[in-house]
Amino acid sequence: MNAPPTRKFPALIGVTCIVIIAAIGFLQNLSGVTLSRIAPLADPPFDSITLNERRFTALKFVLLNDFRPLHGTVGYLSDLDPQSTAWSSARFLAQYSLAPLLLSPAPPFQFSIMDPAMALEWHTAPRPVVNPEWFVGNFSNSFAAPAIAASQGLFIVRDFGAGVVLLRQASR
């Protein structure tokens, strides 16, 4: 015999609710996946690390490919005050962008515990004497590069634009 109609109605409502909730969840998931996968492709990232890496891409290619013997430590020169946090930030961003090369600031400079150009045993080892032939110039004002380079006994080998230059000691 047939079941009373009152029992079919609540079951039908329950199944309908489950189907509606599943459909809503599916559509939300589908739209979320679509937006999260398309949006990063449409809008390039504009964070400081990515922009800085783009500035140094051509220089890194030249240093690692055109100057094959060049490895290890290169000098670092900037127009920023070496005691400022802006100088430290710019140098560490340049260091990140140019890894595996190490950047050593031109004297006089302060070493930091986090400085990769510093000896591993920072508290007991003497400070390393670094006199590199090649220097990376990272200038906030690219017009200042020639004067600052000349004052340090360096000449510009190549200007990559955006304040990034490759420098070499004039005496070598």
N, C-alpha and C positions, 0 to 999 in steps of 0.2 A: 504494500500500500504506500501511498504517497505520504511524504512528511508534511506536517502542517506548514503552511506558507510563512508563518512567523519565524521559523528557524532558517529559512533560505534568505530572508531579507537581511538580517544582521551579518550573515556570512558574506553576502554579496557586497554589503557596505564595507566590510573589513578588507576584502580582496581589492575593491576599487580604491580604497585609501592607500593600500600598499603599492598598487600600480602607480597611482598619482605621485606618491612620495618618491618612488624609484625613478619615475620619469623626470621629476624636478631635479633630483640628485644627479642623474645622468646628464641633463642639459647644463647644469651648473658646472659639472666636471668637464664636459666637452668645451664649453665656452672658456673656462679657466685655462685649459690646456692650450687651446687655440691662441688665446691672447698672450699667454706666457711664452709661447714658442715663436710667435710672430713679432711681438713688440721689441725684443732685443735686436732682431734683425733689421727692423725699420729705423730704430733710433740708436746711433752709435754711442758708446759710452763716452762721457765727458769728464771722468774723474781725473784728478791731477796725476796719478801714476800712469794711466794710459796715455794721456797727452804728453807727459814727459818721455815715455818710452818712444813715442812717435818722433819726438824731437831728436832723439839720439840714435835712431835706427840706422841712418846712413853712416854716421860716424862709427858706430859699432861694426858695421859691415866692412868699412875701410880698415879699421884697426885689426880686425880678426882675419881679414882675407888679403888685403894688399900689403900689409906689413907682417908677414908670417913670423919673423923672429920676435915680433912684439907680443909679449905676454907678461903676466905678472903685474907689476906696478907701473902706472903712469901717473904723472903729476896732475894736479887739479888747480885751476886758476879761475877766480871769479871777481866780479866787481862789487860784490856784497861784503859787508863787514864780517870778518871771520869770527867775531865774538857774538854775532846775532843768531837768533834762531832761524831766521830766513836763510842764512848761509848754510847752517847745518842741514836744514830741510832740503835745500837745493842740492847740496853735496850728496846726501844719502839717497835722494831720488836719482841723481846721476849715477851713483854707485850701483843702485839696483838695476838701472837700465843698461849699464855697461858690463855687468857681471859676465864672465868670470874675471875680468880685469879688476884690479884694485886701484882706487884713486887715492893718491897721497897729496895732501894740500901743500902748496908752496910755503916754505918757512917765511915768517914766523907763524906757527900755528899751535893750537892746543889739541892734544889727543883726548879722545873720549874712550871710556870703557867699551863702548859699542863700536869703536872704529875698527873696520876690518883690515886697515893697513897697519894696525898696531900689532906688536908681538903678542902671541897667545898668552904668555905668562905676564900679563900687564903689570902686576904688582911687584914682581921681582926682576923682570928682564929690563935691560936698558932700552931706552927709546931708540927705535931703528933710525939709521941715517939713510934717507932716501934722496937720491939725486938723479931723478929720471931724465932721460933725453927727450921724451915726448910728454906733452901736456894736453889735457882736455880743458878747453875754455868754455865756461858756462856763464854767459853774461846776460843780465837783465836789460842792459843797454848795449846793444851790439856795436854802437858807434864808439864805445869806450874800449873795445877790444884791442885795437892797434896800439894805443898809448899805454895801456896796462901791460900788454905783452912786451913792448919795448923797454918799459921800466924794469921788467924782470929778466931782461936778457933773452927774450924769446922772440921768434918771428912766426907769423901765421902761415901755415902750410896750406890749409884749406878752410874756407868759411862755408859751413853747412846751412847757414841761415838760422833764424830764430834764436840768435845768441850762442849757437854751438859752433866752436872752432877747434881745429886741430893745430897745436903749436909745437914747436921744436926749439931746443936750445940753440942759440946762434953760434956758440963756440964749438959745437960738434959737427 
